[in-house]
Amino acid sequence: MQRAVAVVRQVLDQLQFSTRGPGFMRLNEDLNRWIAGTGISLGVLYLTCLHTSASLTINENADPRVLKDLQAWMDAVVPQDGRGPLDGRGQRSRYLHDDEGDDDMPAHIRTALTAQTMTLSVEKGRLVLGTWQAVYLWEHRAIPHQRRLSLHLIGE
């Protein structure tokens, strides 16, 4: 009796994206296109955002109001005005780290509250996601940026 032997392969690459400023960039199509190009049909994708002022999230893909509400919530929790949280006297002072403007430190805080990495299953050469799910790059800076993601796919 002969058994089929699965050959496990891995591919490590980077993709670059141009953001339009604060908000969400849907990645499903770009990620699925990249996965298809590797020839790996079953495996695990390790995705890493290579920046400290942008992050990754999986969220609603059908109703754009969800993303607007998420952005509004983040804007309220971490304002982009360059001033930190209230101190014991009810005062807000400027962040120490503001080298790149008022949105610099708030962008780092937003990233700390979200995710830099995610692990996603791949089946039949595509991401395994729920019907209403999408993978998003979440830009936290006030102006457009070039963002790089590391993609490490392991599978057969």
URQUI-V12604 format. One record per helix or strand of 3 or more residues. SS is the DSSP state (hx for helix, st for strand). FROM is the first residue (numbers start at 0). LEN is the number of residues. If there is no record, write none. Layout:
[[SS | FROM | LEN] [SS | FROM | LEN]]
This chain:
[[st | 8 | 10] [st | 22 | 4] [hx | 27 | 11] [st | 41 | 8] [st | 53 | 7] [hx | 63 | 14] [hx | 102 | 11] [st | 116 | 7] [st | 132 | 7] [st | 145 | 10]]
